[in-house]
Amino acid sequence: MELMHYGGGPDADLIAARPDVVVCEIENPFDIQLPTRLLRAVPQARVLMVADTGKQAAVYELRPTRKVLPNVSIDEVIEAIRFGLEQNSGGTSPGLDEALYD
């Protein structure tokens, strides 16, 4: 594991480092502005936001998800368009929605 200090400077420095994980101390770990900016710069990374009190934290990540529609019908297509991956059934990769908005 390699640790690097990133003081919030140019995103080019962060992009060049290609981190797997970015850990940040922040007043409100549930404010999505900073993790959104970091994930735009390094979409392959996980972003861990830790409250400056140390009592709360949130993990943010981007990842492709898939829901398999076997023997697809027009009703299933319409449902997929309307609801996307909201319903976590067998072929769906779980997202972070619950963690982000709880």
C-alpha positions as CSV (number, residue, x, y, z in Angstrom):
1,M,0.0,0.0,0.0
2,E,1.2,3.5,-0.9
3,L,0.0,6.6,0.9
4,M,0.0,10.0,-0.7
5,H,-1.0,13.3,0.5
6,Y,-3.4,15.2,-1.7
7,G,-4.3,18.7,-0.5
8,G,-7.2,19.2,-3.0
9,G,-5.0,20.8,-5.7
10,P,-5.3,20.2,-9.4
11,D,-7.2,17.0,-10.2
12,A,-4.4,16.1,-12.7
13,D,-2.2,15.1,-9.7
14,L,-4.9,12.8,-8.5
15,I,-5.5,11.4,-11.9
16,A,-1.8,10.7,-12.4
17,A,-1.7,8.8,-9.1
18,R,-4.5,6.4,-10.2
19,P,-5.5,5.6,-6.6
20,D,-7.7,2.6,-5.6
21,V,-9.0,4.5,-2.6
22,V,-9.2,8.1,-1.6
23,V,-9.7,8.9,2.1
24,C,-10.9,12.4,3.1
25,E,-11.6,14.1,6.4
26,I,-14.6,16.3,6.0
27,E,-17.2,18.0,8.2
28,N,-20.2,16.3,6.6
29,P,-19.4,12.9,5.0
30,F,-22.9,12.8,3.5
31,D,-22.4,15.9,1.4
32,I,-21.9,14.5,-2.1
33,Q,-20.1,17.5,-3.7
34,L,-16.5,16.5,-3.0
35,P,-16.9,12.7,-3.6
36,T,-18.7,13.5,-6.9
37,R,-15.7,15.7,-8.0
38,L,-13.2,13.0,-6.9
39,L,-15.1,10.2,-8.7
40,R,-15.2,12.3,-11.9
41,A,-11.4,12.6,-11.7
42,V,-10.7,9.0,-10.7
43,P,-13.8,6.9,-11.5
44,Q,-12.1,3.6,-10.7
45,A,-11.5,4.6,-7.0
46,R,-13.5,4.2,-3.9
47,V,-13.9,7.5,-1.9
48,L,-14.1,7.2,1.8
49,M,-15.4,10.4,3.5
50,V,-14.7,10.4,7.3
51,A,-16.3,13.0,9.5
52,D,-13.8,15.2,11.2
53,T,-15.3,14.0,14.5
54,G,-14.5,10.4,13.5
55,K,-18.0,9.3,14.3
56,Q,-19.5,9.0,10.8
57,A,-18.3,8.0,7.4
58,A,-19.6,7.2,3.9
59,V,-18.1,5.3,1.0
60,Y,-18.8,6.4,-2.6
61,E,-18.0,4.5,-5.7
62,L,-19.0,4.2,-9.3
63,R,-19.5,0.8,-10.9
64,P,-21.4,-0.7,-13.7
65,T,-24.5,-2.6,-12.7
66,R,-26.5,-5.1,-14.7
67,K,-30.0,-6.6,-14.5
68,V,-30.5,-9.6,-16.6
69,L,-33.9,-9.8,-18.4
70,P,-34.3,-13.4,-19.4
71,N,-37.0,-14.1,-22.0
72,V,-37.6,-10.4,-22.2
73,S,-41.2,-9.2,-22.7
74,I,-42.4,-5.7,-23.6
75,D,-43.6,-5.4,-20.0
76,E,-40.2,-6.1,-18.6
77,V,-38.6,-3.6,-21.0
78,I,-41.1,-0.9,-19.9
79,E,-40.4,-1.8,-16.2
80,A,-36.7,-1.6,-16.8
81,I,-37.0,1.8,-18.4
82,R,-39.3,3.2,-15.7
83,F,-37.5,1.7,-12.6
84,G,-34.0,0.9,-13.8
85,L,-32.2,-1.1,-11.2
86,E,-34.3,0.0,-8.2
87,Q,-35.7,-3.4,-7.6
88,N,-32.7,-5.6,-6.5
89,S,-33.6,-9.0,-7.9
90,G,-31.4,-12.0,-8.7
91,G,-29.5,-10.5,-11.7
92,T,-28.8,-7.1,-10.2
93,S,-25.5,-5.9,-8.7
94,P,-26.3,-4.0,-5.5
95,G,-25.6,-0.3,-5.5
96,L,-24.7,2.2,-2.8
97,D,-28.1,3.9,-2.8
98,E,-29.0,2.6,0.6
99,A,-25.6,3.6,2.1
100,L,-25.7,7.1,0.5
101,Y,-29.2,8.1,1.4
102,D,-29.7,6.4,4.8
